[in-house]
Amino acid sequence: MTSPVARSAIIVGAGIGGLTCAIALRRAGLSVRVLEQAEVLEEVGAGLQLTPNATRVLRDLDLLPALEAVAIAPDALEVRDGRSDSVIAHCAYDAATARFGAPFLVVHRADLHRVLSEAARAAGAEILLGARLEGVEAGDSQVSAVANRAGDPVPLEADLLVGADGIRSVVRPQIGLSAVPVFAQRVAYRATVPVEQGRAPNVVQLFLGAEAHLVTYPVRS
């Protein structure tokens, strides 16, 4: 007896993970609806470093040309002593690209998100903005869900439900899972500054301190 083949999917969350999943499922032939509680997909976040294991996935989804149009391929990684500013290590990224078969890229999160949202829509995924998941019920062969959109209930059915709605996931408790965030005693501050203020415009620089570190890299050309 063979297992039923999924033909439709509901993805909760139109972030990087949810949109990438939507593109992959559309390529596999599923009809896809993405629920996103935000009213608009805004430009949020700062820079991201995309290592070869990430860009390889995007390449396999035929997204690398669009990504390379907005991303930057840095020349090298430079590790420095945060106190003396002396160079501890220097690694050229072309060697990593040759070794792993995919590039190392840096990009503004908003630019990556825009590439993914445009590709998801072009692939035929339906993105429902302003739609918050309210309830989920698993049947014998399908998942029934209800989303709230502008105060109106929107009933949905699919063969597959994907929760990609982050640390405050609505899906997680709906399917009987629980996870309480625990403070890891670490804090990260992220910011963007004009590239003219950088010392090495096309190098990822890592400054190491005793209890902290600082990373700088370009995000837009």
C-alpha positions in Angstrom: 0.0 0.0 0.0 1.5 3.4 -1.0 1.2 6.5 1.0 -1.0 9.3 -0.4 0.9 12.0 -2.3 0.5 15.6 -1.1 -0.9 17.9 -3.7 -1.5 21.0 -1.7 0.2 22.9 1.2 -0.5 25.7 3.6 2.6 27.5 4.8 2.3 29.7 7.8 4.8 32.5 7.7 6.2 34.4 4.7 9.7 34.9 6.0 12.8 33.5 4.4 12.1 29.9 5.4 8.4 30.0 4.5 9.0 31.6 1.1 11.9 29.2 0.2 9.6 26.3 1.2 6.8 27.7 -1.0 9.1 27.9 -4.0 10.4 24.3 -3.5 6.9 22.9 -3.1 5.7 24.7 -6.2 8.6 23.1 -8.1 7.4 19.8 -6.8 4.0 20.4 -8.2 2.0 21.3 -5.1 -0.5 24.1 -5.0 0.7 26.5 -2.2 -0.9 29.1 0.0 1.2 31.2 2.3 -0.4 32.9 5.3 1.4 36.0 6.6 -0.1 38.0 9.4 1.7 41.2 8.4 -0.3 43.5 6.2 2.7 44.2 4.0 6.1 42.6 3.4 8.3 45.4 4.8 12.0 46.1 4.5 13.2 44.9 7.9 16.5 43.5 9.3 20.1 44.2 8.5 22.8 42.0 6.8 23.0 38.3 6.3 25.9 36.1 5.5 24.9 33.3 3.2 27.4 30.4 3.4 27.8 27.9 0.5 25.3 25.4 2.0 22.7 28.1 1.8 23.5 29.5 -1.6 23.6 25.9 -2.9 20.0 25.5 -2.0 19.1 28.8 -3.7 21.1 27.8 -6.7 19.2 24.5 -7.0 15.9 26.6 -6.9 17.3 28.7 -9.8 17.4 31.7 -7.6 21.2 32.4 -7.7 21.2 34.8 -10.6 18.5 37.0 -9.0 20.3 36.8 -5.7 23.7 37.7 -7.1 22.2 40.8 -8.7 21.5 42.2 -5.2 24.1 40.5 -3.1 27.9 41.0 -2.7 30.6 38.3 -3.0 33.3 39.5 -0.6 36.9 38.9 -1.4 37.9 37.5 2.0 37.4 37.0 5.7 39.8 38.8 8.0 40.0 38.0 11.7 41.6 40.7 13.9 42.5 41.1 17.5 39.9 43.5 18.8 42.4 45.3 21.1 45.6 45.5 19.0 43.9 45.4 15.6 46.5 42.9 14.4 45.5 40.3 11.8 45.0 36.8 13.3 43.9 35.1 10.1 43.0 35.9 6.5 40.9 33.5 4.3 40.1 34.2 0.6 36.6 33.2 -0.3 37.4 32.0 -3.8 39.0 29.0 -2.2 35.8 28.2 -0.2 33.7 28.6 -3.4 36.0 26.2 -5.3 35.9 23.7 -2.4 32.1 23.7 -1.7 30.9 24.4 -5.2 28.8 27.5 -4.3 29.6 31.1 -3.4 29.7 32.9 -0.1 27.5 36.0 -0.3 26.5 38.8 1.9 23.2 40.6 1.4 20.7 42.8 3.1 17.9 40.7 4.5 15.2 42.8 2.8 16.9 42.2 -0.6 16.9 38.4 -0.1 13.3 38.5 1.1 12.2 40.5 -2.0 14.0 38.0 -4.3 12.1 35.1 -2.5 8.7 36.8 -2.5 8.9 37.7 -6.2 10.1 34.1 -7.0 7.3 32.5 -4.9 4.6 34.6 -6.7 6.1 33.9 -10.1 6.1 30.2 -9.3 2.4 30.3 -8.6 2.3 30.4 -4.8 -0.5 32.5 -3.3 0.6 34.8 -0.5 -2.2 35.9 1.7 -1.2 39.0 3.7 -3.0 40.1 6.8 -3.9 36.5 7.5 -3.4 35.1 11.0 -3.8 31.4 11.7 -6.6 30.8 14.3 -7.0 27.1 14.3 -5.9 23.8 12.9 -7.5 20.4 12.8 -5.9 17.3 11.3 -8.2 14.9 9.5 -7.6 11.4 8.0 -6.1 12.8 4.8 -6.1 16.5 5.0 -5.5 19.4 7.4 -8.3 22.0 8.0 -7.3 25.5 9.1 -9.0 28.7 9.7 -7.3 32.1 9.2 -8.5 35.5 10.3 -8.2 38.1 7.6 -9.5 41.6 8.3 -11.8 40.1 10.9 -13.3 37.5 8.6 -12.7 33.8 9.0 -11.0 32.2 5.9 -11.4 28.3 5.9 -8.6 26.4 4.3 -7.8 22.8 3.5 -4.6 21.2 2.3 -2.7 17.9 2.4 0.3 19.5 4.2 0.7 22.2 6.8 4.1 23.9 7.3 4.8 26.1 10.3 7.4 28.7 9.4 6.2 31.4 11.7 9.2 31.9 14.0 9.9 32.1 17.7 6.3 33.1 18.5 4.9 30.4 16.4 1.1 30.0 16.3 1.4 26.6 14.6 3.5 25.0 17.3 0.9 24.9 20.1 -1.9 24.1 17.6 -0.2 20.8 16.8 0.5 19.9 20.5 4.1 21.1 20.7 5.4 23.6 23.3 8.7 25.5 23.6 9.4 28.3 26.0 12.2 30.7 24.9 15.1 30.8 27.3 17.5 33.7 27.5 20.9 32.5 26.5 22.7 35.3 28.3 23.9 36.6 24.9 22.9 39.9 23.2 23.4 40.9 19.6 23.1 44.4 18.3 22.8 44.9 14.5 23.0 48.1 12.5 23.7 49.4 9.0 26.1 52.3 8.4 27.3 54.0 5.2 29.9 51.8 3.4 32.2 54.8 3.2 32.8 54.5 7.0 34.1 51.0 6.5 37.8 50.3 6.4 37.7 47.3 4.0 34.7 47.7 1.7 34.7 44.2 0.2 36.1 42.2 3.2 34.2 40.5 6.0 36.0 41.6 9.2 35.7 39.8 12.5 37.2 41.6 15.6 37.6 39.3 18.6 37.4 40.5 22.2 37.5 38.7 25.5 33.7 38.6 26.0 32.4 40.1 22.8 33.1 40.2 19.1 32.2 42.6 16.2 31.5 41.6 12.6 31.4 44.0 9.7 30.6 43.3 6.0 29.0 45.1 3.1 25.4 44.4 2.3 24.7 46.6 -0.7 26.9 47.9 -3.5 
